[in-house]
């Protein structure tokens, strides 16, 4: 291995050595502790230290790095106190996840590090969001994100690379090509000569760097990072290296040919660099021994500190409280001036007023800019707010939802319009695994609203008609809102945008232009978790949300003799159980109407809650009315049969007669 120190002084050369040596010695100690059962798992980066250390050493402290599970050198070079890392790996409270996640699955705003999730790919999209925030704020900062050769096969990574190129985001996409994705060699992972070649297809600059040569990494990255700060753009960097140990320790390396192990052992980044420093007269044997002793002493002292920390004591209240970031709801009252608005107009007006109120709020989605969105809700927004804040996106739901997460990490609110709620499936992973879990895992909120045009009744077929709210009410960490009226839509949308937690905001397409209501002209808010009682009566409680509210009201118009409480839930998570229980305890009967198919829908949970909490007040079984357990058909006669709309009247009358 050939080293070129160029103009680096001895202090810098020695500092790079110390920075590589520290994670190596920590790893050697962790492997001992793993065998002793004192930590649960370990992903080794032995042999790859030059990449983590070299890259991090060229970054500014205020610039974000998104590492993977072999990048211990990122954490140590950012000078995180070792006892905090040790506490993290032991599941102690002084770690970064309060015992809720392991190894390097954490982030820390203090050190501007955003740790991975096991799904790997979303990291690239999150880096896009952080870099976009830097660009919007004209900070001239670089964001660096890591993945391995195996991770590059994930679709999220391709989406994120494309978005970064289209938007010219200042991101360094670092691929540690270490030969294997667990046991699968690169020959079975991709079929191009070098992963860096992929940059050509994205219209992106790329570099191939010897990842075991600390000086090559440091020199090249110093040039690249400074260049990107001056001229923001994405760059793909492939580091050629090797994984000297198993994917994780339990998997071993029996699948690796011995001659390959021997070849890369000779390219050990620390041993080769150490020999170079000695030949240059920068490092002596005595200094080497002293440096190693100092690091070992630091490791042992900090391990003692971590061991001395008391184990976490489980606390159910605290666990539940940390699922969401606390939200100080501010009740902004409606003004007396109103105008008649359709649902689509109320949402558009609410969005516009929030964009005016939050000066850095960003809207992203397919065709939302000049075209105004497929439902024209953002029509005219570009002229008022500009293309930086109203951003057309490529067709890549995962990357854009991840970008929204990155914006939140960097302190910017965002709204993502899913063209149809059905399309959220293409971005399902970051919704349920990143947005939903980040605050619980490492105290990082996801200040993101996903707008979800949904619903049947418009002859749009299986892929444009679903009401898929139940997928998300099941997931702790998400809030789910589903207004049925223009007034509620405007006020609830303002609250959704103010709320620092991820909110899925469902908007029924069939209601967009089919109903009108007097709506306050000024900005106002409505709290989550407060249902609206639209009618009061004593015979029965009718519970519904979205379009189903109107189906229920239309049915009652045909039967003016029925005395019913009609509850419009408005928000499904949080759910206003107090209003439900009070009504059912009064009427003794409950019927729940939803547009979604029956099995696994939210009506099932509401029914169970009523049975558990109101059983003694019930005079009849709780009835659920829902659509057929089939995909949503296209042609009207099949769609009409599918929907619960026309089934409700008969079921209501039967329950009243029980």
N, C-alpha and C positions, 0 to 999 in steps of 0.2 A: 504494500500500500504506500502510495506516495503522498506526502503532505507538503503543502505550500503555505507557509505562514504569512506571506506577503508582508504587509506593514504592521502586523499585529505585534504588540509588545509582549514581553515575558509575563507580565501580570495577567493579561488577557488569556494567553496560552495556558497558563497554569490554572486560571479560574475555570476554563472550559474542562480541564481535566478533573478538577474537584467536582464540578457539576455533574459529570458523567459517573464519577466514582460513587457519589452518594446514592443514587438509585440502585446501582449494582450491589452495594453492600447492604442496603435495606432489603433488596430482594433475597439475597443469600440468607439473611436473618429470617425473613418471612417464610422461606421454604422450610426452615427448621421448625418454626412455629406451626406451620401447616401440618407437618408430620406429628407434632405434639398435640394436635387438635385445638390449638389456641386461636386459630383463625379458620374460617369455614371454606375458603376457596381462594385460589390465586391464579392470575393470568400473567404469565411471565413476559417481560420485555427484555430479558437478557440478550445482548447482542444487537439491540436496536436503540441503545441509549443516545447515540450521536444524533439521531433524528429529533427526538423530543427536546434534548438540551440545545442543540444547534438552532432549531426553529424558535424555541421560546426565548433564547438569548437575544434574538434579533427583534423581538416584539417589544413594544412599549407596555408598561405596566397597566395602562388604562385600556389596552386593546384586548378584546375577547379571544380566548382560545377554547376550542371544543375538542377535547382529546377523547381517546378510546381507552380500553382497559389495559393496553401495553405502554401507556405513556406516563409512567410514574415520573419520568424526568421533567414533564411539564409542571407537575405539582411541586416538586422539590425546587426547581429553578425559580418558580414563582414564590418560593420561600414560605410555603405553608408550614407552620410549626408541626414537627413530626408527631408530637403526641396527639394532635388532632387527627392526623391520618391514621395513626394506630387505633385511636378510639373509634374512628369510622369503621375500620376493618373488624373491630371487636364488637361492634354494635352498641357502643356506649353513647351517652347523651352528648358528650363533648365532640362527637363527630359532626357530620354535616347532614345526616338524615334521621337523627333521633332513633336509630336502630331500625328504621323502616326500609332501608335498602342497603345493599352491600357494596363491597369493593369500590370501584370508581363510578358508580351510578349516582353521582351527585354533582351539584354545581355550587358555586359560591360567588356571590356578587363582590364580596370583599377582595377576592383575588382574580376577578374577571375570568372565571373558568366555568364552562357549562359542560357537565359530564354527560355521558352517553346514556341511552336506554338500550336494552338488549336487542332491539330491532334494527340497530345500526344505521340504516338509511336516513331516518329523519334528521340526523345531525346536520347533514348538508343543507337541508331546507331551512333549518333554524339558523344556521350561519348566514344564509341569504338574508333573513329578516334582520339580524343584527347589523349586517353590512348595509342594508337598505337604510336603516336608522342613521347610521354614520353618514351616509351620503345625503340623506334629507336634512341632517343637521350641519352639513359641511364641516365635519370633524377631521377629515383627512386621516382616517384610521383604517387599519387593516384588520380583518377578521380571519382567523386561521382555524381550519377544521380538518380532523384526521379521519381516515378509515383504512381498512386493510384491503388487500386484493380481493378477498371473498366478498366484502361488503359492496364492491363496485358492481356486482351483479344485480343489486336491488333497484327496483324501478324508481324509488324516491331519489336516488342519487342521480339518475339520468335527468329526472325532472328538475332537480335543483341546479344542476350544471346548466341546463338550458335557460332557466329563469335568470341565473346570474349573468349569463352571456347576453341575453336580450336586454336586461336592465343595466348591464355594465357595472356590476356590483364589486366592490373591493374585497374579494374573498380569495384566500389561498386554499385550494382544495388539495390536501396532502394525502397521497396514497402510500401507505407503507406496504410495498409489495414484498412480502416475506415468504413467498413460496407456497403456502398452504392456507386454505380455509378449513380449519380443523384438520381433517385428514385428506381433503380433496386438493390435489395439486393444481397449480395455475393452468396446466394444460387442459384441465377439465372445467376450468372456470371461464375462460375467454379464449377467443381464437384470433386475436390480433398480436402483432409482434410485441408491442409495448402498450401498456394501458395509457400512456401519455398520448398515443396516436388518436385516442378518442377525442381529444381536444379539437382536432381538425374539424370534426363533424359539428362541434358546438361553436365554431368560429372563435376559438379561445387559444391563447398562448399556453404553451406547455414546456416543461423541462424534465429531464431525467438526471437524477443526482445519485451519486454513490452514498447510500444511507449509512454506511459504516465509517465514512471518513468525516470526522467532526469538522475539520477545517474547510472541506469542500461544502458541507452543509452550511456552515456559518458564513462563509464568503458569499455563496450564491444567494442565500436567504437575506443577507444584509442588503445586497443589491436589489433583490426583488421587492422586499418590503418597502424600501424607500421609494422605489419606482412606483409602486401601487399607491402609496400615500400621495404622491404628486400627480399621478395619472390613474384615477380609480378604474379598476377593471379586474375581472376574475382571471386566475392563473391556475392551471392544473399541474401539480408537481408529483412525479412518480419517484419515490425513493426505493432504490434497489437494496434489499437487505435480506435477512433470513431470520426465521424463528427457531432459536436453538433449543427450546423446550416445547412441551405439548401445548395445544390450544389452551387448555388449563391442565393443571398438574395431573389430574386423574387420567387424562387421555394418553399421556406418554408420547413417544416418538418412534415407535416400532415400525410405522409405515414409511419412515424416511430412510432412503438408502444411506448406508454408512459412509460411502465415499462423498456424498453430498454434505453430510454433517462434518466430515473432516475438512472439506474445502472451506466451508464457512467458518469453522473454528479458527482457521488460520487468518481470517479477516476480522477477528474480534476487535471492535472499535476501541476498547480501552487498552488492551494489551499492546496493540500497534501504536496507538498514540502515546502511550507511556514510554515505549521504546524510543519513539521519535523525540520526545522531550528530553530524555536522557542523552541521546546523541547530540542534541542541540545545546546541552549544558543548562537547560532550564530546570531540570528535575534531577535530584540526586537520590541515591538509595535511602539516605537518612531522611530526606524530606518526604519520600514516598511513605516510609514507615510512620512518620509523624502525622502525615495527612490522614492515612488510613486509621490510625489510632484515635485521632480527633473525631472522625466521623463515627467510628464504632462506639466511642464514649457517648456521643450525642444520641445515637440510636438507643443505647441501653438506658440512658437517663430518661429519654422520652417514653420508652416502653414502660419503665417503672411508673411514670406519671399516669400513663393510660391504664396500667394494671390496677393502680390505686383508686381509680375512679370507680364509684359504686355502680353496680349493674342498673340498667333501666328498670324502673318499677312501672308496670302497665297501669294506665289510667284511662278508662273508657271515655270519660268526658273530654279529656284532652285529645284523644285520638279522633273523636268525632268533630271536635272544634277545628282541628287542623286540616280537615278535608277541603275547606274553603277559606280563602282570605276573608277576614272580617270586612264588612261593608257598612259604612256609615251612611245609610239611606237618608237622603234629604228630600223631604216632601215639598215639592214646588207646586203650589196650587194653580189650578186652571184659572184663566182670566174669564171675564164675563162676555167678551166678544167671541162669537162663534161663526163658523161658516159650514155649509153642508159639504162634506167630503165623502168620496168613495174610500174604501179600504186602501186601495193602491195610492190614492192621493195623500191620505193620512200618514202612511209609511214614508212616502217621499218627503212630505213636509217635515216629519219628525227627524228624518235623516239629515235634511238640510239644516235644520235648527241645531242639531247636535254638531254638525260640521262647523257651524259658526261659533258654537260655544267652546268646542275643543279644537284649538287652532292647529294641532298636529295630527288629528284623527285622520286615518287613511282608510279608503274603501278600495277593495281589490276584488276582481272577479272577471269572468269572461264577458266581454262586450259591454262593460259598465261605463266606459268613457264616452266617446263621441256618440255611440249608438244609444246610450242611455239604459242599457240592460234589455233583456228580451221582453220585460214587462214595462219598460220605460220609466222605472222608478227613479233612476239617476239621470234622467234626461235633463240637460242643461247644467249638470254639476261641474263638468270640465270647465265651462266658461267662467263659473264663479270661483271654483277652488283650484283649478289647474290640474295638469296630468300627473304631477308628483303625488297628489293626494287622492286622485281618482284614477286608478291604475287598471288598464286592461291587462289580463294575464293570459299566458298560454293555457291550453287545456291540460291542466295538471293540478288536480285538487289537492293531492298530498303535499306537493311542494309549496302551494300557496297557503295552506293551513299551517304548515311548518314555518313559513315566512312570517305569518301573523304571530306565531309563538316567539320567534326571534325579535320581532318588533316589541313585543311585550317585555321581553328580557331587557331590551334597551330603553324601556320607558315610554313607548308609544302605543296608544290604543289603535285597534284596527277592526274593521268590519269586512268579512268575507261573504260575498254573495255566491252561494251555490246556485247555479242557474236553475236547477230543480233539486229538491231535497233528495231525490233518488240518487243523484250523482255523488252524494257524500260517501257512498261506498268506496269510491276511488280514493278517498282521503280518510277512511275509517280509522286506520292505525294511529295517525297523529291526534285524532280527536279523543279516542278512548284511552290511549296509552301515554300521550304527552300532555295535551291540554288538561285532561282530567286529573292526572296524577302528580303534576309538578309541584303544586303547593304542598300537598301532603308529604311528598318525598323530600323536598329541600327548600321549602318556604318560598318558592318562586311562583308568583301568580301568572295566569294566562289571561291577559286583559283583551279578550277576543270575543266578538259576536259573530256567529255564523247565521246568516239569513237563509231560511229554508223554504222557498216556495214549494207548496205541497198540495196534495189532495186530488180526489177524483171528481167526477161530475162534469168533466170537460172533454171526454172521449179522447184521452191522450194515451191510453194503453198502459202496459205493464211497467214501462221505464220512466214515465213522467207523471205518475198519479198516486204514488204511495204517501201514506201518512205514517212515517217511520219513527215517530216520537218515542215509542217504547224501547227502541234500541238504546236510547240515551238516558231515559229515566232510570234504567237499570244500572247505569255507570256512576258510582260516587265521584263527585268532583265537578260534574256538569250541572248547569241550570237549564231548565227547559220551559219555554214560554210559548203559549199558543192562544193568541187573542181571536175573538170572534166578531169584534166590532171596530170600526174606524177609531172611535174615541180611545178604546183600550189599546189598540195597536200603537197609536202615537205616544201615549203616556208610558206604556210598558217598554217601548223601544228606547225611549230616553233613559229609563232606568237600566235597561240591559247594557247600554253604552257606558253609563256611569259605573256600573258594577265591575270591580276588578277581576271577577271570575269569568270563566268561559260560559257563554250563554248561547244556546241554540234557539233561535227565534223563528217559529213556524208561522208561515203566512199562507192561508188557503187561497189557491189560485181562483177557485170558483167564486170566491167572495170578493176578489179584487175590484170588480166593476159591477157587481150585482146588487150591492146594498149601499145606502147612503146614511149619513148621520151628522148631526150638528156636532162639530168638534172645535174646542177652543183654538183660537188662532195663535196664541203665544205658546212658548215652551212650557211643558208641565210633565210631572212624573206620576207614576202609579206604582205602589210597592209590589214586590213579588210575594207570593204566598198568601194573597188575600183574594179569595173568590168573590164573585159578584152574585148576589141573590136577585134574580131578575123578576121573579114572581113569588108570592108567598101564599101558602095554603096549608091545609091540615091533613089531606088525604094521603099524600105520597111525596117523596123527595125524588126529583129528577136531576141527575148529575150528568153534565156534558161539557164539551169544549170544542172549539173550532166550528166547522160547518154544522156539526151535530146539534149545537145550541139552537140554531135556526130551525132544524128539523123538529126539535122538541117543541119550540114555540109555535110553529105552524100546526102541529098536531093539536096543541091545546086550543088554538084558535077555532078548530073544528069542534071542540068539546068544551064549551065555556062553563059547563057544570063541574068540571074536574077542578078541585081545589088542591093546588100543588105548589110546593117550593121548587123553583127552577134555579139550579146552581150552575153558573158558568165558572169553571175552574180558573181559567185565564193563565195560571202558571201551574205546571205539573211537577216541577221540582224547583223550589219547595212547593209542597202541596198543603192547601188549607184544610187540614183535617178537622180543626175546631168547628168550622162552619158546617162541614159534612156531618159530624157527630151530633151537633146541636139540632140540625134539621131532622135527621133520622130518629133521634130520641123523641122528637115532637110528633112526627107523622107515623112512625112505626113501619113504614114501607120505603124501599129504595129501589130505583131502577137507574142503571148507568148506561148511557148511550155513547158509543164511540164509532168513528168511521173506520178505524183500523180493524183488521181481522181479529177474531175472538181470542184465540189461544195465545197466551203470553202478552196480551195487551195490558194497558194500565188499568182498564176496568177490572181486571182480575185482582190486582192488588188492592184497589179501592174496595172491592167486594169483600176481600179477606179482612181488611181493616175494619169495615163495618161489622162483620161477624164477630171479630175479636173484641171490639169496643162498645158495640150497641146491641149485643145479642138479646139481652133481656127486654129491650124495647121493641124488638121486631115482631110484627104480626104476620109476616110472610117471608119466604126466602128472598134474599137479595137477587135481583135479576140483572144480567148483563145482556145488552143488545149490541151486536157488532156485525161487521161485514163477514162475508164468507171466507173460509180458510183456503182461498185460492189466490193466485196472482190476480191483479186487477185487469179485467178484459177491456178491449177497445170499443166494440160496437155498442150502441146505446142500450139495446135490449138486454145484452149480457151485463153491462155495467150497472144498469138499474137493478137487475137481479142480484148482483154482487153486493151492492151497498146496503147498509143497515137502515137507510132512510125510510123505506117503505115497510119495513118490518116493525118499526117502533110502535105504531098505533095499536096494532093487534096485541103486542106483548104488554103494553101499558094497560090496556083494558082488561086483559086476563089477570094481571097482578092486582088491579084494583078490586076485582071480584073474588080474590083468594080469601 
